[in-house]
Amino acid sequence: MKIFVYGSLREGFFNFNKYINKSAKKIELGEVEGKLYAINDKEYPALLDGEGRVIGEIITLENCDINAIDNMENYFGENNPQNEYNKLKREIKNLKTGEIEILDVYVYNTKNTHFSFSNLTLVESGDWKEFKNK
C-alpha cells in the first residue's frame, strides 16, 4: 500500500514517528498539484486545490494502521462535513522516476465549519520540510 504525505507524516516529523516509521518500507520524493498553507495556530499544514506544486513523500507501507492515520487527520468518512481533511485520489509524480501514480492524499476540507482562509499562510516553496527547517 502507498500513500502520499506532505506535512507532519513526512519522515523526520512527529506523526511519521508515531504512525508510519515502523511500517515504512520505501520513501520516495514526490509532488502533487495544489497549494500548501501553514495553519497559523497548528503545527501541521493544509493542502488545498490550486495551481502550484506541493512536495512530499510517496511512502510504501506494510502492516500500517491506516485507520489510526485517518483518525489523526480527523477523517471520518467520504464527504463527511466534519472532516478536517478529505482523503482523495490524486495524481502524484515520483520525482526520481517521473512516474505518475494515483494515490490517497489528505486534502484540507474547506467546507468544514471551522475553516477560514484568514487562518492560513501560503508556503511559497510548497515544501513543508523546507518551510519548517528555516
DSSP file with accessible surface (Angstrom, degrees, kcal/mol):
  #  RESIDUE AA STRUCTURE BP1 BP2  ACC     N-H-->O    O-->H-N    N-H-->O    O-->H-N    TCO  KAPPA ALPHA  PHI   PSI    X-CA   Y-CA   Z-CA
    1    1 A M              0   0  112      0, 0.0    60,-3.8     0, 0.0     2,-0.4   0.000 360.0 360.0 360.0 140.6    0.0    0.0    0.0
    2    2 A K  E     +A   60   0A  68     58,-0.2   102,-0.6     2,-0.0     2,-0.3  -0.957 360.0 178.5-125.5 146.5    1.2    3.5   -0.8
    3    3 A I  E     -Ab  59 104A   2     56,-1.8    56,-2.9    -2,-0.4     2,-0.5  -0.934  24.4-129.1-135.4 163.0    0.2    7.0    0.4
    4    4 A F  E     -A   58   0A   1    100,-2.0   102,-0.5    -2,-0.3     2,-0.3  -0.964  27.4-177.6-113.3 127.4    1.4   10.5   -0.4
    5    5 A V  E     +A   57   0A   4     52,-2.5    52,-3.0    -2,-0.5    25,-0.2  -0.942  17.4 171.9-126.0 149.9    2.2   12.7    2.6
    6    6 A Y        +     0   0   12     -2,-0.3   122,-0.6    50,-0.3   123,-0.2   0.430  65.3  28.2-135.1  -5.7    3.4   16.3    2.7
    7    7 A G  S >  S-     0   0    5    121,-0.1     3,-2.2    38,-0.1     6,-0.1   0.095 119.5  -9.4-128.4-122.2    3.3   17.5    6.3
    8    8 A S  T 3  S+     0   0    7      1,-0.3     8,-1.3    37,-0.1     7,-0.8   0.593 124.8  63.5 -69.5  -7.9    3.7   16.0    9.8
    9    9 A L  T 3  S+     0   0    4      6,-0.2    -1,-0.3     7,-0.1     3,-0.1   0.497  81.1 107.4 -91.1  -2.5    3.6   12.5    8.3
   10   10 A R  S X  S-     0   0    6     -3,-2.2     3,-2.1     1,-0.1     6,-0.4  -0.400  89.1 -81.6 -72.1 153.7    6.8   13.1    6.4
   11   11 A E  T 3  S+     0   0   91      1,-0.3    -1,-0.1     5,-0.1     3,-0.1  -0.244 118.3  29.6 -56.2 133.0   10.0   11.4    7.6
   12   12 A G  T 3  S+     0   0   63      1,-0.4    -1,-0.3    -3,-0.1     2,-0.2   0.274  98.7 105.2  99.0  -9.6   11.6   13.4   10.4
   13   13 A F  S X> S-     0   0   28     -3,-2.1     4,-1.9    -6,-0.1     3,-0.6  -0.672  81.8-107.6-106.0 161.9    8.3   14.8   11.8
   14   14 A F  H 3> S+     0   0  107      1,-0.3     4,-1.8    -2,-0.2     5,-0.1   0.845 115.5  48.6 -58.5 -40.4    6.4   13.7   14.9
   15   15 A N  H 3>>S+     0   0   14     -7,-0.8     4,-2.7     2,-0.2     5,-0.5   0.819 106.5  57.3 -76.5 -25.1    3.5   12.0   13.2
   16   16 A F  I <>>S+     0   0    3     -8,-1.3     5,-2.9    -3,-0.6     4,-2.1   0.954 109.7  46.0 -61.8 -48.2    5.8   10.0   11.0
   17   17 A N  I  <5S+     0   0   97     -4,-1.9     5,-0.3    -7,-0.2    -2,-0.2   0.877 118.3  42.8 -62.5 -36.5    7.5    8.6   14.1
   18   18 A K  I  <5S+     0   0  150     -4,-1.8    -2,-0.2    -5,-0.2    -1,-0.2   0.889 131.3  15.2 -78.5 -39.6    4.1    7.9   15.7
   19   19 A Y  I  <5S+     0   0   53     -4,-2.7    46,-0.3    -5,-0.1    -3,-0.2   0.689 132.0  22.8-112.0 -25.6    2.1    6.4   12.8
   20   20 A I  I >X<S+     0   0    1     -4,-2.1     3,-2.0    -5,-0.5     4,-1.4   0.749  87.0  90.8-118.9 -34.7    4.4    5.4    9.9
   21   21 A N  G >4<S+     0   0   82     -5,-2.9     3,-0.6     1,-0.3    -4,-0.1   0.809  94.6  41.9 -42.8 -52.5    8.0    4.7   10.9
   22   22 A K  G 34 S+     0   0  192     -5,-0.3    -1,-0.3     1,-0.2    -2,-0.1   0.711 119.2  46.1 -72.6 -18.6    7.8    1.0   11.7
   23   23 A S  G <4 S+     0   0   17     -3,-2.0    39,-2.0    38,-0.1     2,-0.4   0.553  83.7 109.7 -99.1 -11.5    5.6    0.3    8.6
   24   24 A A  E <<  +C   61   0A  24     -4,-1.4    37,-0.2    -3,-0.6     3,-0.1  -0.550  31.0 166.6 -74.7 120.4    7.6    2.3    6.0
   25   25 A K  E    S+     0   0A 119     35,-3.3     2,-0.3    -2,-0.4    -1,-0.2   0.680  70.4  10.8-101.7 -26.7    9.3    0.1    3.5
   26   26 A K  E     -C   60   0A 113     34,-1.2    34,-2.7     2,-0.0     2,-0.4  -0.971  59.5-165.4-155.1 138.4   10.2    2.7    1.0
   27   27 A I  E     +C   59   0A  53     -2,-0.3     2,-0.4    32,-0.2    32,-0.2  -0.995  14.9 171.8-130.1 123.7   10.2    6.5    0.9
   28   28 A E  E     -C   58   0A  26     30,-2.3    30,-3.5    -2,-0.4     2,-0.2  -0.979  35.4-108.0-131.5 145.8   10.5    8.5   -2.3
   29   29 A L  E     +C   57   0A  89     -2,-0.4    66,-2.2    28,-0.2    67,-0.6  -0.477  47.6 162.3 -70.7 140.7   10.1   12.2   -3.1
   30   30 A G  E     -CD  56  94A   0     26,-2.4    26,-2.6    64,-0.3     2,-0.3  -0.893  25.0-140.5-147.1 176.0    7.0   13.1   -5.0
   31   31 A E  E     -CD  55  93A  35     62,-1.7    62,-2.7    -2,-0.3     2,-0.3  -0.992   6.9-165.7-145.0 151.5    4.8   16.1   -5.8
   32   32 A V  E     -CD  54  92A   4     22,-2.1    22,-2.9    -2,-0.3     2,-0.2  -0.951  33.7-102.1-131.1 151.5    1.1   16.8   -6.2
   33   33 A E  E    S+C   53   0A 138     58,-0.5     2,-0.3    -2,-0.3    20,-0.3  -0.546  76.6  72.4 -73.0 137.8   -0.7   19.7   -7.8
   34   34 A G  E    S-     0   0A   1     18,-1.7     2,-0.4    -2,-0.2    15,-0.2  -0.928  77.0 -77.0 151.3-172.7   -2.0   22.2   -5.3
   35   35 A K  E     -C   48   0A  72     13,-2.8    13,-2.8    -2,-0.3     2,-0.4  -0.975  33.3-143.4-124.1 140.6   -1.1   24.9   -2.8
   36   36 A L  E     -C   47   0A   2     87,-0.5    87,-3.1    -2,-0.4     2,-0.4  -0.875  18.6-174.7-107.9 134.7    0.4   24.3    0.6
   37   37 A Y  E     -CE  46 122A  41      9,-2.6     9,-2.9    -2,-0.4     2,-0.4  -0.969  24.5-130.1-128.2 143.7   -0.5   26.5    3.6
   38   38 A A  E     -CE  45 121A   9     83,-3.4    83,-2.3    -2,-0.4     2,-0.7  -0.757  25.9-132.3 -83.2 134.1    0.7   26.7    7.2
   39   39 A I  E >   - E   0 120A   4      5,-1.1     3,-2.2    -2,-0.4     5,-0.3  -0.844  18.3-138.8 -88.4 118.1   -2.3   26.7    9.5
   40   40 A N  T 3  S+     0   0   85     79,-2.9    -1,-0.1    -2,-0.7    80,-0.1   0.753  96.1  36.4 -58.2 -29.9   -1.4   29.6   11.8
   41   41 A D  T 3  S+     0   0  108     78,-0.3    -1,-0.3    -3,-0.0     2,-0.3   0.181 111.8  69.8-109.2  19.4   -2.5   28.0   15.1
   42   42 A K  S <  S-     0   0   88     -3,-2.2    -3,-0.1     2,-0.2     0, 0.0  -0.859  74.2-130.4-130.2 167.3   -1.4   24.4   14.3
   43   43 A E  S    S+     0   0  117     -2,-0.3    -3,-0.1    -5,-0.1    -5,-0.0  -0.034  88.0  64.6-105.3  27.6    1.9   22.5   13.8
   44   44 A Y  S    S-     0   0   48     -5,-0.3    -5,-1.1   -37,-0.1    -2,-0.2  -0.968  76.6-118.0-146.5 160.4    0.8   21.0   10.5
   45   45 A P  E     - C   0  38A   2      0, 0.0     2,-0.4     0, 0.0    -7,-0.2  -0.390  12.4-130.1 -98.5 176.1   -0.1   22.2    7.0
   46   46 A A  E     - C   0  37A   0     -9,-2.9    -9,-2.6    -2,-0.1     2,-0.5  -0.994  10.3-151.1-126.1 128.9   -3.1   22.3    4.7
   47   47 A L  E     - C   0  36A   3     -2,-0.4    61,-2.2    59,-0.3     2,-0.3  -0.885  22.3-179.6 -95.7 126.6   -3.1   21.2    1.1
   48   48 A L  E     - C   0  35A   8    -13,-2.8   -13,-2.8    -2,-0.5    61,-0.1  -0.911  34.9 -95.9-122.6 154.8   -5.7   23.0   -1.0
   49   49 A D  E    S+     0   0A 110     -2,-0.3     2,-0.3   -15,-0.2   -15,-0.1  -0.373  70.8 107.8 -63.0 146.0   -6.6   22.7   -4.6
   50   50 A G  E    S-     0   0A  29      2,-0.1     2,-0.6    -2,-0.0   -16,-0.0  -0.909  73.2 -60.7 162.6 173.9   -4.9   25.3   -6.8
   51   51 A E  E    S+     0   0A 164     -2,-0.3     2,-0.3   -18,-0.1   -18,-0.0  -0.727  92.2  62.4 -85.3 120.2   -2.2   26.0   -9.3
   52   52 A G  E    S-     0   0A  41     -2,-0.6   -18,-1.7   -17,-0.1     2,-0.4  -0.925  77.5 -89.8 155.3-174.9    1.2   25.0   -7.9
   53   53 A R  E     - C   0  33A 134     -2,-0.3     2,-0.5   -20,-0.3   -20,-0.2  -0.990  21.5-156.2-134.1 142.6    3.1   22.0   -6.7
   54   54 A V  E     - C   0  32A   0    -22,-2.9   -22,-2.1    -2,-0.4     2,-0.3  -0.971  15.6-140.9-118.7 128.1    3.4   20.6   -3.3
   55   55 A I  E     + C   0  31A  11     71,-2.5    73,-0.5    -2,-0.5     2,-0.2  -0.693  39.4 130.8 -89.3 139.4    6.4   18.4   -2.4
   56   56 A G  E     - C   0  30A   0    -26,-2.6   -26,-2.4    -2,-0.3     2,-0.4  -0.796  49.2 -77.0-159.9-156.8    6.0   15.4   -0.2
   57   57 A E  E     -AC   5  29A   7    -52,-3.0   -52,-2.5   -28,-0.2     2,-0.7  -0.976  17.9-143.7-128.9 135.0    6.8   11.7    0.1
   58   58 A I  E     -AC   4  28A   0    -30,-3.5   -30,-2.3    -2,-0.4     2,-0.5  -0.875  30.4-165.1 -89.2 116.3    5.4    8.6   -1.5
   59   59 A I  E     -AC   3  27A   0    -56,-2.9   -56,-1.8    -2,-0.7     2,-0.6  -0.941  15.6-150.2-115.5 123.5    5.6    6.0    1.2
   60   60 A T  E     -AC   2  26A  33    -34,-2.7   -35,-3.3    -2,-0.5   -34,-1.2  -0.821  26.3-162.7 -87.4 122.9    5.2    2.3    0.6
   61   61 A L  E     - C   0  24A   7    -60,-3.8     2,-0.4    -2,-0.6   -37,-0.2  -0.831  17.7-169.2-113.6 148.7    3.6    0.8    3.8
   62   62 A E  S    S-     0   0  107    -39,-2.0    -2,-0.0    -2,-0.3   -60,-0.0  -0.996  77.2  -6.3-135.4 127.5    3.4   -2.7    5.2
   63   63 A N  S    S+     0   0  152     -2,-0.4     2,-0.4     1,-0.2    -1,-0.1   0.898  88.1 160.5  57.6  45.0    1.1   -3.6    8.1
   64   64 A C        -     0   0   25    -41,-0.1     2,-1.6    -3,-0.1    -1,-0.2  -0.799  46.8-126.6 -98.5 140.6    0.2    0.1    8.8
   65   65 A D    >>  +     0   0  100     -2,-0.4     4,-1.3   -46,-0.3     3,-0.6  -0.645  32.1 175.8 -84.7  85.7   -2.9    1.0   10.8
   66   66 A I  H 3> S+     0   0   34     -2,-1.6     4,-2.8     1,-0.2    -1,-0.2   0.819  75.5  63.1 -64.1 -28.5   -4.4    3.4    8.2
   67   67 A N  H 3> S+     0   0  104      1,-0.2     4,-2.4     2,-0.2    -1,-0.2   0.883 100.3  52.6 -63.8 -35.6   -7.5    3.8   10.4
   68   68 A A  H <> S+     0   0   23     -3,-0.6     4,-2.3     2,-0.2    -1,-0.2   0.902 110.2  48.0 -65.9 -38.2   -5.2    5.4   13.1
   69   69 A I  H  X S+     0   0    0     -4,-1.3     4,-2.4     2,-0.2    -2,-0.2   0.931 109.8  52.4 -67.9 -43.2   -3.9    7.8   10.4
   70   70 A D  H  <>S+     0   0   15     -4,-2.8     5,-2.9     1,-0.2    -2,-0.2   0.928 110.8  48.3 -56.1 -44.8   -7.5    8.6    9.3
   71   71 A N  H ><5S+     0   0  105     -4,-2.4     3,-1.5     1,-0.2    -1,-0.2   0.918 110.0  50.8 -62.4 -43.9   -8.4    9.4   12.9
   72   72 A M  H 3<5S+     0   0   41     -4,-2.3    -1,-0.2     1,-0.3    -2,-0.2   0.884 110.8  49.5 -62.0 -36.3   -5.3   11.6   13.4
   73   73 A E  T 3<5S-     0   0   20     -4,-2.4    12,-0.7    -5,-0.1    11,-0.3   0.424 114.3-119.7 -81.3   2.4   -6.3   13.5   10.2
   74   74 A N  T < 5 +     0   0   63     -3,-1.5    10,-2.3     1,-0.2     2,-0.6   0.911  59.5 155.7  53.7  45.0   -9.9   13.9   11.5
   75   75 A Y      < +     0   0   33     -5,-2.9    -1,-0.2     8,-0.2    -2,-0.1  -0.920  16.0 171.9-102.4 114.6  -11.1   12.0    8.5
   76   76 A F        -     0   0  110     -2,-0.6     2,-0.2     1,-0.4    -1,-0.1   0.420  58.2 -56.6-105.6  -2.7  -14.5   10.4    9.4
   77   77 A G  S >  S-     0   0   23      3,-0.1     3,-1.9    -7,-0.1    -1,-0.4  -0.621  77.9 -40.2 140.4 162.3  -15.5    9.1    6.0
   78   78 A E  T 3  S-     0   0  159      1,-0.3    10,-0.0    -2,-0.2     8,-0.0  -0.251 122.2  -4.4 -57.0 129.2  -16.2   10.2    2.5
   79   79 A N  T 3  S+     0   0  134      1,-0.2    -1,-0.3     2,-0.1     7,-0.1   0.613  85.2 155.5  63.7  16.6  -18.0   13.5    2.1
   80   80 A N    X   -     0   0   53     -3,-1.9     3,-1.9     1,-0.2    -1,-0.2  -0.627  40.3-145.7 -73.3 121.9  -18.4   13.9    5.9
   81   81 A P  T 3  S+     0   0   84      0, 0.0    32,-0.3     0, 0.0    -1,-0.2   0.712  96.0  61.7 -65.3 -16.8  -18.8   17.7    6.5
   82   82 A Q  T 3  S+     0   0   98     30,-0.1     3,-0.1    31,-0.1    27,-0.1   0.531  75.9 118.7 -85.7  -6.6  -16.9   17.3    9.9
   83   83 A N    <   -     0   0    0     -3,-1.9    -8,-0.2     1,-0.2     3,-0.1  -0.367  50.5-161.9 -56.4 133.4  -13.7   16.0    8.2
   84   84 A E  S    S+     0   0   22    -10,-2.3    25,-2.7     1,-0.3     2,-0.4   0.844  86.4  21.0 -77.8 -38.7  -10.8   18.3    8.8
   85   85 A Y  E    S- F   0 108A   5    -12,-0.7     2,-0.4   -11,-0.5    -1,-0.3  -0.976  75.8-142.8-125.6 142.9   -9.2   16.5    5.8
   86   86 A N  E     - F   0 107A  32     21,-3.3    21,-3.1    -2,-0.4     2,-0.8  -0.843  18.8-131.3 -99.0 141.1  -10.8   14.6    3.0
   87   87 A K  E     + F   0 106A  45     -2,-0.4     2,-0.3    19,-0.2    19,-0.2  -0.861  40.7 170.6 -94.4 111.9   -8.9   11.5    1.7
   88   88 A L  E     - F   0 105A  59     17,-2.9    17,-2.3    -2,-0.8     2,-0.4  -0.901  37.7-112.9-126.4 151.6   -8.9   11.9   -2.1
   89   89 A K  E     + F   0 104A 129     -2,-0.3     2,-0.3    15,-0.2    15,-0.2  -0.696  43.9 172.2 -81.6 130.6   -7.2   10.2   -5.0
   90   90 A R  E     - F   0 103A  64     13,-2.3    13,-2.3    -2,-0.4     2,-0.5  -0.973  39.2-102.8-138.2 153.8   -4.7   12.5   -6.7
   91   91 A E  E     - F   0 102A 134     -2,-0.3   -58,-0.5    11,-0.2     2,-0.5  -0.670  39.9-166.7 -75.4 124.8   -2.0   12.2   -9.4
   92   92 A I  E     -DF  32 101A   0      9,-3.5     9,-2.7    -2,-0.5     2,-0.6  -0.958  10.3-146.6-116.8 130.2    1.4   12.0   -7.7
   93   93 A K  E     -DF  31 100A  86    -62,-2.7   -62,-1.7    -2,-0.5     2,-0.6  -0.856  13.3-136.3 -97.6 123.8    4.6   12.5   -9.7
   94   94 A N  E  >  -D   30   0A   2      5,-3.1     4,-2.5    -2,-0.6   -64,-0.3  -0.689  12.0-152.3 -75.0 120.0    7.6   10.5   -8.4
   95   95 A L  T  4 S+     0   0   65    -66,-2.2   -65,-0.1    -2,-0.6    -1,-0.1   0.673  90.4  47.5 -75.3 -13.9   10.5   13.0   -8.6
   96   96 A K  T  4 S+     0   0  180    -67,-0.6    -1,-0.2     3,-0.1   -66,-0.1   0.892 127.6  20.9 -88.2 -45.4   13.1   10.3   -9.1
   97   97 A T  T  4 S-     0   0   79      2,-0.1    -2,-0.2     0, 0.0     3,-0.1   0.639  91.2-130.0 -99.8 -19.2   11.5    8.2  -11.8
   98   98 A G     <  +     0   0   39     -4,-2.5    -3,-0.1     1,-0.3     2,-0.0   0.385  58.0 147.0  81.3  -4.8    9.0   10.7  -13.3
   99   99 A E        -     0   0  104     -6,-0.1    -5,-3.1    -5,-0.1     2,-0.5  -0.340  43.5-137.5 -65.7 143.7    6.3    8.1  -13.0
  100  100 A I  E     + F   0  93A  90     -7,-0.2     2,-0.3    -3,-0.1    -7,-0.2  -0.904  24.7 179.3-104.0 130.0    2.7    9.2  -12.2
  101  101 A E  E     - F   0  92A  25     -9,-2.7    -9,-3.5    -2,-0.5     2,-0.7  -0.942  29.1-128.2-126.8 152.3    0.7    7.2   -9.7
  102  102 A I  E     + F   0  91A  98     -2,-0.3     2,-0.3   -11,-0.2   -11,-0.2  -0.901  45.2 162.6 -99.1 114.3   -2.8    7.7   -8.3
  103  103 A L  E     - F   0  90A  14    -13,-2.3   -13,-2.3    -2,-0.7     2,-0.2  -0.905  43.4 -93.3-131.9 160.0   -2.6    7.7   -4.5
  104  104 A D  E     +bF   3  89A  33   -102,-0.6  -100,-2.0    -2,-0.3     2,-0.3  -0.521  43.4 179.8 -70.9 137.3   -4.6    8.7   -1.5
  105  105 A V  E     - F   0  88A   0    -17,-2.3   -17,-2.9    -2,-0.2     2,-0.8  -0.996  30.2-124.7-138.3 140.4   -3.8   12.2   -0.2
  106  106 A Y  E     - F   0  87A   6   -102,-0.5     2,-0.4    -2,-0.3   -59,-0.3  -0.790  32.3-170.8 -88.6 112.8   -5.3   14.1    2.7
  107  107 A V  E     - F   0  86A   6    -21,-3.1   -21,-3.3    -2,-0.8   -59,-0.2  -0.890  30.2-104.5-107.8 133.0   -6.7   17.4    1.3
  108  108 A Y  E     - F   0  85A  27    -61,-2.2     2,-1.0    -2,-0.4   -23,-0.3  -0.279  31.9-124.5 -61.1 135.9   -7.9   20.1    3.7
  109  109 A N    >   -     0   0    8    -25,-2.7     3,-1.2     1,-0.2     6,-0.1  -0.714  25.5-176.4 -87.9 102.7  -11.7   20.4    3.8
  110  110 A T  T 3  S+     0   0   68     -2,-1.0    -1,-0.2     1,-0.2     7,-0.1   0.575  80.8  63.7 -76.3  -7.0  -12.7   23.9    3.0
  111  111 A K  T 3  S+     0   0  176    -28,-0.1    -1,-0.2     3,-0.0     2,-0.1   0.498  74.4 112.0 -94.7  -3.3  -16.3   23.1    3.7
  112  112 A N  S X  S-     0   0   17     -3,-1.2     3,-2.0     1,-0.1   -30,-0.1  -0.448  77.2-125.2 -66.8 140.1  -15.7   22.3    7.3
  113  113 A T  T 3  S+     0   0  112    -32,-0.3    -1,-0.1     1,-0.3   -31,-0.1   0.726 109.3  56.4 -63.0 -20.4  -17.4   24.9    9.5
  114  114 A H  T 3  S+     0   0  153    -32,-0.0    -1,-0.3     2,-0.0     2,-0.1   0.518  82.7 114.1 -88.7  -4.4  -14.1   25.7   11.3
  115  115 A F    <   +     0   0   35     -3,-2.0     2,-0.3    -6,-0.1     3,-0.1  -0.425  36.1 167.7 -72.2 138.8  -12.3   26.5    8.0
  116  116 A S    >   -     0   0   49     -2,-0.1     3,-1.6     1,-0.1    -2,-0.0  -0.915  33.7-151.0-151.3 124.0  -11.1   30.1    7.5
  117  117 A F  G >  S+     0   0  125     -2,-0.3     3,-1.9     1,-0.3    -1,-0.1   0.809  98.4  67.9 -59.9 -28.5   -8.7   31.4    4.8
  118  118 A S  G 3  S+     0   0  105      1,-0.3    -1,-0.3    -3,-0.1    -3,-0.0   0.688  93.7  58.4 -68.0 -13.8   -7.6   34.1    7.3
  119  119 A N  G <  S+     0   0   50     -3,-1.6   -79,-2.9   -80,-0.0     2,-0.4   0.280  95.2  86.2 -96.0  10.6   -6.0   31.4    9.4
  120  120 A L  E <   -E   39   0A  22     -3,-1.9     2,-0.4   -81,-0.2   -81,-0.2  -0.884  54.5-165.1-117.7 144.7   -3.7   30.2    6.6
  121  121 A T  E     -E   38   0A  67    -83,-2.3   -83,-3.4    -2,-0.4     2,-0.1  -0.997  30.9-116.8-124.8 125.0   -0.3   31.4    5.4
  122  122 A L  E     -E   37   0A  58     -2,-0.4     2,-0.9   -85,-0.2   -85,-0.3  -0.348  13.7-142.9 -61.9 132.9    0.9   30.3    2.0
  123  123 A V    >   -     0   0    3    -87,-3.1     3,-1.3     1,-0.2   -87,-0.5  -0.869  16.2-161.3 -94.4  99.4    4.1   28.1    2.0
  124  124 A E  T 3  S+     0   0  171     -2,-0.9    -1,-0.2     1,-0.3   -88,-0.0   0.849  84.5  49.9 -55.2 -40.6    5.6   29.6   -1.2
  125  125 A S  T 3  S-     0   0   41      2,-0.2    -1,-0.3    -3,-0.1   -70,-0.1   0.693  98.5-134.2 -73.7 -19.4    8.0   26.7   -1.8
  126  126 A G  S <  S+     0   0    3     -3,-1.3   -71,-2.5   -90,-0.2     2,-0.6   0.591  72.8 113.1  73.8  10.4    5.3   24.1   -1.4
  127  127 A D     >  -     0   0   28    -73,-0.2     4,-2.4     1,-0.1    -1,-0.2  -0.921  48.2-170.6-123.6 106.5    7.7   22.1    0.8
  128  128 A W  H  > S+     0   0    5   -122,-0.6     4,-2.7    -2,-0.6     5,-0.2   0.878  88.7  54.6 -62.1 -39.1    6.7   21.8    4.5
  129  129 A K  H  > S+     0   0   53      1,-0.2     4,-1.4     2,-0.2    -1,-0.2   0.940 111.4  44.3 -63.6 -44.7   10.1   20.3    5.4
  130  130 A E  H  4 S+     0   0   94      1,-0.2     4,-0.2     2,-0.2    -2,-0.2   0.926 113.8  51.4 -64.0 -43.6   11.9   23.2    3.9
  131  131 A F  H >< S+     0   0   67     -4,-2.4     3,-0.9     1,-0.2    -2,-0.2   0.913 112.5  44.7 -61.1 -43.7    9.5   25.7    5.5
  132  132 A K  H 3< S+     0   0   76     -4,-2.7    -1,-0.2     1,-0.2    -2,-0.2   0.741 109.4  56.5 -77.2 -19.7    9.9   24.2    9.0
  133  133 A N  T 3<        0   0  122     -4,-1.4    -1,-0.2    -5,-0.2    -2,-0.2   0.314 360.0 360.0 -95.3   8.6   13.7   23.9    8.8
  134  134 A K    <         0   0  187     -3,-0.9    -3,-0.0    -4,-0.2    -4,-0.0  -0.437 360.0 360.0 -74.8 360.0   14.2   27.7    8.0
